[in-house]
Amino acid sequence: MFFKKLQQSTEIGRQSLFGVPVIIDALQGRITLEQYVAFLTQAYHHVKHTVPLLMACGSRLPERYNALRTSVAHYIEEEIGHEEWILNDIAACGGDPEAVRAGKPSLPTEVMVAYAYHHIDRGNPLSFFGMVHVLEGTSTAMATNAAAIIRQKLNLPAAAFTYLTSHGSLDLEHVVFFEKLMNQIVDPADQDAIIHSANAMYRLYGDIFRALPRPDGELSGMPA
């Protein structure tokens, strides 16, 4: 089945992402409020593109994948408005959500989003599912646990963690749905496009974390 192949073919990228220093620090409780708000800020700037990306993907799916459009529509219904959760979390942290809304993403965030649009538009629209695999898989692996650790460390209210806690549980359901969806992909070229995109996304998503500030004031370290 393709989902298992996808997992196996992207495991190195997954481990590389989980090895980013700022992620390790956060899961061990070494995190500042500045870092958490910086993470939420970049999350806002890519999550707000989720629904437009899904729409673009669905509109460009070839006729043989008409059945997938129903699944894409389901994803769209689930994802609408999630970027507002993030702005609410930022407000609960004492940040300025409207400044974030009006602001610009970091370069790594901008590059990751641009990569997704480019491959939907100019490559294979199914490549978008590589991004889904990375973001939802990472969320289920870390989000709920990270929220508990960060909340305890920073003494923030539960209202500052709706994005992480909601996505941690919601994406568990999504992963089961996603596995069934991926197992419908039988064309080797389409499978290769999804695998290629997922491996690229592990690197690009990791770069977003690498560009976040470290507690010592340094960046988390961009790879050579």
Backbone as CSV, one residue per row, in Angstrom:
resi,resn,N_x,N_y,N_z,CA_x,CA_y,CA_z,C_x,C_y,C_z
1,MET,0.845,-1.200,0.000,0.000,0.000,0.000,0.883,1.253,0.000
2,PHE,0.421,2.289,-0.694,1.262,3.459,-0.889,1.554,4.210,0.407
3,PHE,0.622,4.277,1.331,0.870,5.049,2.548,2.091,4.529,3.293
4,LYS,2.229,3.228,3.368,3.402,2.656,4.036,4.675,3.011,3.278
5,LYS,4.612,2.952,1.958,5.768,3.338,1.134,6.126,4.801,1.363
6,LEU,5.115,5.654,1.466,5.331,7.079,1.709,6.048,7.292,3.034
7,GLN,5.609,6.592,4.059,6.261,6.714,5.368,7.723,6.267,5.300
8,GLN,7.945,5.126,4.677,9.302,4.578,4.605,10.228,5.469,3.777
9,SER,9.691,6.048,2.720,10.505,6.845,1.796,10.809,8.243,2.323
10,THR,10.163,8.629,3.406,10.368,9.980,3.951,10.865,9.945,5.396
11,GLU,11.230,8.785,5.889,11.617,8.660,7.296,12.864,9.480,7.626
12,ILE,13.826,9.526,6.713,15.044,10.303,6.968,14.698,11.787,7.132
13,GLY,13.831,12.284,6.265,13.401,13.677,6.374,12.663,13.936,7.671
14,ARG,11.841,12.991,8.077,11.078,13.128,9.331,12.021,13.228,10.520
15,GLN,13.016,12.353,10.560,13.957,12.376,11.671,14.788,13.650,11.669
16,SER,15.111,14.159,10.492,15.844,15.413,10.392,15.038,16.563,10.983
17,LEU,13.736,16.607,10.689,12.876,17.644,11.256,12.822,17.539,12.774
18,PHE,12.636,16.335,13.284,12.518,16.163,14.728,13.827,16.441,15.452
19,GLY,14.920,16.496,14.691,16.220,16.783,15.284,16.600,18.253,15.274
20,VAL,15.714,19.124,14.790,16.000,20.562,14.796,16.129,21.020,16.254
21,PRO,17.203,21.724,16.595,17.454,22.078,18.004,16.301,22.778,18.711
22,VAL,15.633,23.716,18.039,14.570,24.455,18.726,13.387,23.546,19.059
23,ILE,13.152,22.506,18.266,12.088,21.551,18.567,12.478,20.699,19.766
24,ILE,13.706,20.226,19.773,14.192,19.445,20.918,14.103,20.276,22.198
25,ASP,14.553,21.542,22.109,14.494,22.436,23.268,13.065,22.565,23.789
26,ALA,12.117,22.834,22.883,10.731,23.065,23.294,10.144,21.843,23.978
27,LEU,10.431,20.663,23.453,9.886,19.432,24.032,10.537,19.085,25.367
28,GLN,11.630,19.761,25.674,12.282,19.589,26.974,12.016,20.782,27.901
29,GLY,11.103,21.645,27.482,10.709,22.767,28.319,11.630,23.970,28.256
30,ARG,12.561,23.963,27.310,13.466,25.109,27.169,12.917,26.015,26.062
31,ILE,12.014,26.891,26.451,11.347,27.756,25.473,10.941,29.058,26.144
32,THR,10.970,30.129,25.389,10.555,31.432,25.901,9.223,31.829,25.274
33,LEU,8.584,32.818,25.883,7.341,33.333,25.318,7.596,33.913,23.933
34,GLU,8.718,34.581,23.765,9.073,35.144,22.458,9.121,34.046,21.392
35,GLN,9.724,32.918,21.730,9.811,31.810,20.774,8.433,31.264,20.424
36,TYR,7.602,31.077,21.446,6.279,30.504,21.196,5.450,31.417,20.304
37,VAL,5.492,32.723,20.568,4.745,33.664,19.734,5.338,33.707,18.325
38,ALA,6.662,33.592,18.222,7.297,33.556,16.896,6.842,32.327,16.114
39,PHE,6.735,31.181,16.801,6.228,29.963,16.158,4.792,30.170,15.685
40,LEU,3.939,30.711,16.554,2.543,30.935,16.183,2.432,31.913,15.013
41,THR,3.293,32.912,14.995,3.274,33.895,13.911,3.532,33.225,12.572
42,GLN,4.551,32.378,12.515,4.848,31.685,11.257,3.768,30.656,10.926
43,ALA,3.210,30.029,11.953,2.105,29.090,11.709,0.937,29.807,11.047
44,TYR,0.621,31.005,11.539,-0.460,31.782,10.925,-0.187,32.016,9.443
45,HIS,1.056,32.375,9.132,1.379,32.755,7.759,1.437,31.576,6.791
46,HIS,1.480,30.343,7.298,1.324,29.232,6.347,-0.055,28.575,6.449
47,VAL,-0.642,28.568,7.638,-1.960,27.940,7.782,-3.029,28.712,7.011
48,LYS,-2.875,30.024,6.894,-3.874,30.805,6.158,-3.918,30.425,4.675
49,HIS,-2.898,29.723,4.212,-2.874,29.275,2.813,-3.432,27.862,2.633
50,THR,-3.752,27.169,3.708,-4.173,25.776,3.588,-5.404,25.629,2.704
51,VAL,-6.438,26.408,2.971,-7.670,26.292,2.186,-7.451,26.718,0.730
52,PRO,-6.790,27.853,0.451,-6.507,28.183,-0.957,-5.688,27.113,-1.672
53,LEU,-4.736,26.503,-0.968,-3.945,25.435,-1.583,-4.814,24.211,-1.883
54,LEU,-5.691,23.874,-0.957,-6.599,22.749,-1.190,-7.510,23.026,-2.382
55,MET,-8.006,24.238,-2.471,-8.859,24.604,-3.608,-8.094,24.497,-4.919
56,ALA,-6.856,24.980,-4.912,-6.036,24.913,-6.128,-5.767,23.465,-6.515
57,CYS,-5.460,22.644,-5.512,-5.214,21.215,-5.764,-6.450,20.545,-6.361
58,GLY,-7.602,20.748,-5.731,-8.829,20.120,-6.209,-9.201,20.534,-7.610
59,SER,-8.951,21.795,-7.941,-9.333,22.300,-9.261,-8.444,21.755,-10.374
60,ARG,-7.254,21.264,-9.999,-6.303,20.802,-11.006,-6.151,19.279,-11.048
61,LEU,-6.908,18.579,-10.237,-6.826,17.118,-10.267,-7.313,16.585,-11.612
62,PRO,-6.594,15.627,-12.192,-7.036,15.057,-13.467,-8.331,14.272,-13.293
63,GLU,-9.005,14.029,-14.405,-10.327,13.407,-14.366,-10.314,12.045,-13.675
64,ARG,-9.195,11.327,-13.806,-9.147,9.992,-13.190,-9.195,10.051,-11.663
65,TYR,-9.008,11.243,-11.112,-9.052,11.409,-9.667,-10.274,12.213,-9.221
66,ASN,-11.349,12.121,-9.975,-12.565,12.843,-9.605,-13.027,12.500,-8.189
67,ALA,-12.857,11.247,-7.798,-13.301,10.826,-6.465,-12.520,11.547,-5.363
68,LEU,-11.278,11.920,-5.662,-10.462,12.614,-4.668,-10.983,14.017,-4.377
69,ARG,-11.721,14.577,-5.330,-12.226,15.938,-5.109,-13.166,15.984,-3.908
70,THR,-13.920,14.925,-3.702,-14.795,14.859,-2.524,-13.973,14.903,-1.253
71,SER,-12.847,14.196,-1.259,-11.964,14.195,-0.097,-11.347,15.569,0.122
72,VAL,-10.964,16.231,-0.957,-10.408,17.577,-0.849,-11.460,18.532,-0.284
73,ALA,-12.708,18.392,-0.740,-13.789,19.237,-0.217,-13.973,19.008,1.284
74,HIS,-13.823,17.753,1.704,-13.924,17.423,3.136,-12.816,18.129,3.913
75,TYR,-11.611,18.094,3.386,-10.487,18.774,4.026,-10.758,20.278,4.140
76,ILE,-11.291,20.856,3.074,-11.556,22.301,3.078,-12.529,22.656,4.201
77,GLU,-13.600,21.877,4.329,-14.576,22.128,5.396,-13.915,22.068,6.772
78,GLU,-13.002,21.122,6.942,-12.331,20.939,8.231,-11.359,22.071,8.542
79,GLU,-10.745,22.637,7.508,-9.639,23.576,7.715,-10.041,25.049,7.718
80,ILE,-11.238,25.358,7.281,-11.656,26.761,7.208,-11.593,27.414,8.595
81,GLY,-10.915,28.550,8.648,-10.882,29.344,9.869,-9.811,28.992,10.878
82,HIS,-8.980,27.986,10.587,-7.984,27.580,11.572,-6.934,28.662,11.824
83,GLU,-6.692,29.499,10.841,-5.718,30.570,11.055,-6.197,31.557,12.127
84,GLU,-7.525,31.667,12.285,-8.049,32.552,13.324,-7.792,31.979,14.718
85,TRP,-7.758,30.645,14.842,-7.385,30.042,16.123,-6.009,30.544,16.539
86,ILE,-5.108,30.611,15.582,-3.729,31.005,15.882,-3.682,32.452,16.353
87,LEU,-4.415,33.331,15.691,-4.449,34.730,16.118,-5.031,34.853,17.521
88,ASN,-6.029,34.051,17.837,-6.591,34.061,19.188,-5.560,33.603,20.214
89,ASP,-4.774,32.595,19.849,-3.710,32.125,20.747,-2.681,33.218,20.989
90,ILE,-2.327,33.929,19.925,-1.359,35.021,20.056,-1.886,36.100,21.000
91,ALA,-3.164,36.420,20.875,-3.772,37.403,21.779,-3.727,36.914,23.222
92,ALA,-3.982,35.620,23.437,-3.953,35.052,24.789,-2.551,35.060,25.383
93,CYS,-1.544,35.129,24.515,-0.143,35.228,24.965,0.266,36.673,25.247
94,GLY,-0.637,37.612,24.991,-0.316,39.016,25.169,0.239,39.666,23.923
95,GLY,0.210,38.950,22.804,0.713,39.493,21.552,-0.338,40.303,20.817
96,ASP,0.043,40.813,19.659,-0.836,41.663,18.852,-1.263,40.893,17.599
97,PRO,-2.437,40.273,17.620,-2.846,39.452,16.473,-3.021,40.254,15.190
98,GLU,-3.444,41.505,15.304,-3.650,42.293,14.094,-2.327,42.687,13.455
99,ALA,-1.304,42.872,14.267,0.025,43.140,13.710,0.540,41.913,12.975
100,VAL,0.245,40.725,13.508,0.647,39.482,12.839,-0.116,39.328,11.525
101,ARG,-1.415,39.588,11.569,-2.234,39.481,10.359,-1.712,40.398,9.248
102,ALA,-1.300,41.584,9.628,-0.838,42.570,8.644,0.633,42.400,8.288
103,GLY,1.326,41.533,9.017,2.757,41.385,8.822,3.116,40.440,7.689
104,LYS,4.411,40.213,7.540,4.947,39.351,6.493,5.540,38.087,7.117
105,PRO,5.503,36.986,6.399,6.129,35.766,6.903,7.642,35.854,6.831
106,SER,8.309,34.977,7.566,9.751,34.839,7.401,10.017,34.239,6.021
107,LEU,11.256,34.373,5.556,11.595,33.834,4.236,11.363,32.322,4.159
108,PRO,11.765,31.530,5.162,11.500,30.084,5.060,10.012,29.746,4.943
109,THR,9.165,30.494,5.645,7.715,30.262,5.538,7.223,30.615,4.145
110,GLU,7.684,31.741,3.645,7.291,32.183,2.301,7.726,31.172,1.248
111,VAL,8.928,30.630,1.398,9.447,29.652,0.434,8.624,28.365,0.481
112,MET,8.282,27.891,1.683,7.509,26.657,1.785,6.144,26.803,1.111
113,VAL,5.480,27.912,1.362,4.163,28.146,0.761,4.284,28.283,-0.758
114,ALA,5.303,29.030,-1.209,5.496,29.211,-2.652,5.787,27.880,-3.338
115,TYR,6.565,27.022,-2.686,6.868,25.694,-3.233,5.569,24.910,-3.456
116,ALA,4.674,24.961,-2.472,3.413,24.222,-2.591,2.578,24.735,-3.754
117,TYR,2.436,26.054,-3.858,1.663,26.623,-4.970,2.304,26.270,-6.314
118,HIS,3.621,26.377,-6.384,4.312,26.129,-7.648,4.080,24.704,-8.142
119,HIS,4.200,23.727,-7.249,4.080,22.346,-7.687,2.632,21.958,-8.009
120,ILE,1.680,22.599,-7.347,0.285,22.374,-7.726,0.029,22.937,-9.118
121,ASP,0.547,24.129,-9.355,0.259,24.855,-10.600,1.099,24.372,-11.777
122,ARG,2.388,24.099,-11.532,3.319,23.798,-12.617,3.761,22.347,-12.675
123,GLY,3.536,21.630,-11.591,3.966,20.237,-11.545,2.780,19.299,-11.499
124,ASN,2.718,18.507,-10.443,1.633,17.551,-10.256,0.798,18.006,-9.070
125,PRO,-0.495,18.288,-9.254,-1.307,18.782,-8.132,-1.339,17.826,-6.943
126,LEU,-1.125,16.531,-7.219,-1.112,15.569,-6.116,0.081,15.770,-5.187
127,SER,1.072,16.529,-5.629,2.231,16.781,-4.774,1.831,17.495,-3.486
128,PHE,0.703,18.186,-3.503,0.250,18.870,-2.294,0.064,17.900,-1.131
129,PHE,-0.265,16.664,-1.438,-0.466,15.695,-0.360,0.840,15.365,0.360
130,GLY,1.971,15.684,-0.259,3.240,15.571,0.448,3.307,16.559,1.604
131,MET,2.799,17.760,1.373,2.737,18.774,2.429,1.773,18.341,3.530
132,VAL,0.641,17.793,3.143,-0.339,17.315,4.123,0.292,16.241,5.009
133,HIS,1.006,15.329,4.378,1.657,14.245,5.122,2.607,14.794,6.182
134,VAL,3.393,15.798,5.815,4.382,16.357,6.736,3.711,17.130,7.869
135,LEU,2.813,18.039,7.545,2.232,18.907,8.562,1.316,18.145,9.509
136,GLU,0.484,17.260,8.986,-0.412,16.533,9.865,0.331,15.451,10.645
137,GLY,1.293,14.814,10.007,2.070,13.804,10.721,2.875,14.407,11.857
138,THR,3.451,15.577,11.613,4.209,16.275,12.658,3.282,16.706,13.790
139,SER,2.102,17.173,13.424,1.136,17.635,14.416,0.729,16.511,15.362
140,THR,0.413,15.355,14.821,-0.010,14.247,15.682,1.128,13.742,16.541
141,ALA,2.350,13.844,16.034,3.502,13.341,16.785,3.888,14.256,17.940
142,MET,3.650,15.569,17.790,4.213,16.498,18.770,3.247,17.501,19.383
143,ALA,2.167,17.856,18.695,1.398,19.046,19.073,0.828,18.994,20.488
144,THR,0.096,17.937,20.824,-0.558,17.876,22.125,0.467,17.838,23.251
145,ASN,1.507,17.024,23.078,2.565,16.927,24.077,3.288,18.259,24.235
146,ALA,3.602,18.892,23.111,4.289,20.186,23.152,3.448,21.233,23.866
147,ALA,2.146,21.239,23.604,1.267,22.220,24.239,1.307,22.089,25.761
148,ALA,1.257,20.857,26.262,1.280,20.636,27.715,2.597,21.113,28.324
149,ILE,3.700,20.804,27.653,5.019,21.190,28.166,5.195,22.708,28.149
150,ILE,4.829,23.331,27.038,5.005,24.778,26.898,4.086,25.523,27.869
151,ARG,2.871,25.033,28.029,1.936,25.694,28.952,2.482,25.669,30.379
152,GLN,3.015,24.532,30.780,3.569,24.421,32.130,4.786,25.330,32.302
153,LYS,5.644,25.365,31.290,6.862,26.172,31.371,6.550,27.658,31.413
154,LEU,5.626,28.118,30.577,5.368,29.549,30.428,4.201,30.044,31.281
155,ASN,3.496,29.109,31.929,2.360,29.459,32.787,1.314,30.276,32.028
156,LEU,0.978,29.790,30.844,-0.006,30.459,30.008,-1.371,29.798,30.159
157,PRO,-2.453,30.512,29.853,-3.790,29.908,29.929,-4.026,28.911,28.800
158,ALA,-5.014,28.056,29.000,-5.368,27.080,27.966,-5.746,27.765,26.659
159,ALA,-6.269,28.997,26.777,-6.696,29.745,25.587,-5.536,30.097,24.668
160,ALA,-4.297,29.916,25.139,-3.128,30.208,24.300,-2.685,29.004,23.488
161,PHE,-3.450,27.891,23.580,-2.999,26.650,22.940,-4.088,25.973,22.111
162,THR,-5.066,26.739,21.662,-6.147,26.100,20.895,-5.637,25.509,19.586
163,TYR,-4.682,26.168,18.952,-4.150,25.648,17.687,-3.444,24.313,17.899
164,LEU,-2.531,24.258,18.851,-1.783,23.020,19.076,-2.676,21.902,19.587
165,THR,-3.510,22.176,20.585,-4.304,21.104,21.168,-5.390,20.618,20.212
166,SER,-6.020,21.540,19.508,-7.070,21.135,18.564,-6.490,20.356,17.403
167,HIS,-5.339,20.807,16.895,-4.728,20.105,15.770,-4.170,18.755,16.182
168,GLY,-3.673,18.657,17.395,-3.140,17.374,17.836,-4.182,16.283,17.795
169,SER,-5.403,16.581,18.294,-6.468,15.579,18.314,-7.168,15.471,16.961
170,LEU,-7.404,16.626,16.321,-8.098,16.617,15.030,-7.281,15.895,13.974
171,ASP,-5.962,16.119,13.981,-5.123,15.524,12.954,-4.945,14.025,13.140
172,LEU,-5.202,13.505,14.337,-5.207,12.049,14.514,-6.284,11.434,13.634
173,GLU,-7.463,12.069,13.607,-8.539,11.605,12.732,-8.147,11.785,11.268
174,HIS,-7.497,12.908,10.984,-7.092,13.186,9.604,-6.098,12.156,9.083
175,VAL,-5.186,11.693,9.947,-4.164,10.752,9.491,-4.800,9.433,9.053
176,VAL,-5.805,8.976,9.787,-6.518,7.754,9.391,-7.185,7.967,8.036
177,PHE,-7.825,9.107,7.882,-8.473,9.459,6.617,-7.435,9.567,5.507
178,PHE,-6.294,10.193,5.831,-5.235,10.412,4.847,-4.635,9.083,4.394
179,GLU,-4.469,8.151,5.312,-3.920,6.840,4.950,-4.805,6.152,3.913
180,LYS,-6.106,6.180,4.125,-7.035,5.568,3.170,-6.967,6.292,1.821
181,LEU,-6.818,7.601,1.892,-6.743,8.409,0.674,-5.498,8.058,-0.129
182,MET,-4.362,7.980,0.539,-3.103,7.689,-0.150,-3.083,6.286,-0.740
183,ASN,-3.752,5.371,-0.104,-3.770,4.004,-0.621,-4.592,3.877,-1.900
184,GLN,-5.279,4.954,-2.278,-5.989,4.976,-3.562,-5.077,5.430,-4.706
185,ILE,-3.895,5.957,-4.364,-2.953,6.451,-5.375,-2.104,5.285,-5.860
186,VAL,-2.324,4.859,-7.100,-1.621,3.678,-7.616,-0.660,4.007,-8.757
187,ASP,-0.789,5.175,-9.351,0.099,5.560,-10.447,1.494,5.855,-9.895
188,PRO,2.536,5.161,-10.379,3.892,5.372,-9.851,4.378,6.818,-9.964
189,ALA,4.014,7.507,-11.050,4.438,8.899,-11.216,3.799,9.796,-10.160
190,ASP,2.542,9.553,-9.854,1.860,10.334,-8.826,2.439,10.019,-7.449
191,GLN,2.734,8.763,-7.201,3.355,8.387,-5.932,4.707,9.081,-5.775
192,ASP,5.500,9.079,-6.840,6.816,9.712,-6.791,6.695,11.218,-6.526
193,ALA,5.684,11.851,-7.115,5.486,13.293,-6.911,5.169,13.598,-5.450
194,ILE,4.362,12.760,-4.835,3.995,12.962,-3.426,5.199,12.732,-2.520
195,ILE,5.965,11.674,-2.799,7.162,11.389,-2.001,8.179,12.518,-2.120
196,HIS,8.410,12.978,-3.356,9.357,14.073,-3.575,8.931,15.326,-2.812
197,SER,7.654,15.643,-2.893,7.133,16.823,-2.203,7.270,16.678,-0.691
198,ALA,6.960,15.501,-0.161,7.049,15.290,1.287,8.480,15.470,1.777
199,ASN,9.437,14.914,1.058,10.837,15.071,1.466,11.266,16.534,1.411
200,ALA,10.826,17.248,0.385,11.133,18.679,0.298,10.478,19.439,1.442
201,MET,9.243,19.080,1.763,8.518,19.772,2.822,9.155,19.534,4.188
202,TYR,9.680,18.356,4.434,10.369,18.128,5.708,11.539,19.093,5.845
203,ARG,12.264,19.313,4.760,13.378,20.259,4.790,12.858,21.691,4.939
204,LEU,11.863,22.072,4.148,11.368,23.451,4.170,10.668,23.777,5.486
205,TYR,9.887,22.845,6.014,9.220,23.073,7.300,10.253,23.149,8.415
206,GLY,11.269,22.315,8.319,12.355,22.386,9.287,13.051,23.733,9.265
207,ASP,13.186,24.311,8.078,13.838,25.616,7.958,13.057,26.711,8.688
208,ILE,11.732,26.579,8.740,10.929,27.545,9.500,11.334,27.510,10.971
209,PHE,11.491,26.306,11.513,11.902,26.171,12.918,13.354,26.610,13.106
210,ARG,14.193,26.307,12.135,15.604,26.696,12.243,15.774,28.217,12.280
211,ALA,14.830,28.935,11.700,14.909,30.397,11.665,14.303,31.050,12.903
212,LEU,13.694,30.261,13.792,13.148,30.824,15.025,14.286,31.178,15.979
213,PRO,14.067,32.175,16.834,15.118,32.533,17.802,15.310,31.425,18.835
214,ARG,16.545,31.258,19.289,16.871,30.341,20.377,16.862,31.123,21.689
215,PRO,16.766,30.436,22.818,16.769,31.138,24.108,18.003,32.008,24.325
216,ASP,19.130,31.630,23.702,20.357,32.410,23.869,20.443,33.582,22.892
217,GLY,19.357,33.789,22.115,19.330,34.906,21.178,19.829,34.559,19.793
218,GLU,20.353,33.347,19.628,20.827,32.913,18.329,19.698,32.257,17.561
219,LEU,19.856,32.189,16.248,18.909,31.411,15.461,19.172,29.942,15.700
220,SER,18.149,29.112,15.385,18.274,27.683,15.656,19.292,27.010,14.764
221,GLY,19.726,27.685,13.727,20.799,27.123,12.903,20.292,26.610,11.574
222,MET,20.557,27.334,10.503,20.183,26.892,9.169,21.231,25.912,8.673
223,PRO,20.801,24.780,8.077,21.761,23.801,7.601,22.536,24.320,6.408
224,ALA,23.734,23.787,6.234,24.557,24.194,5.092,23.998,23.601,3.819
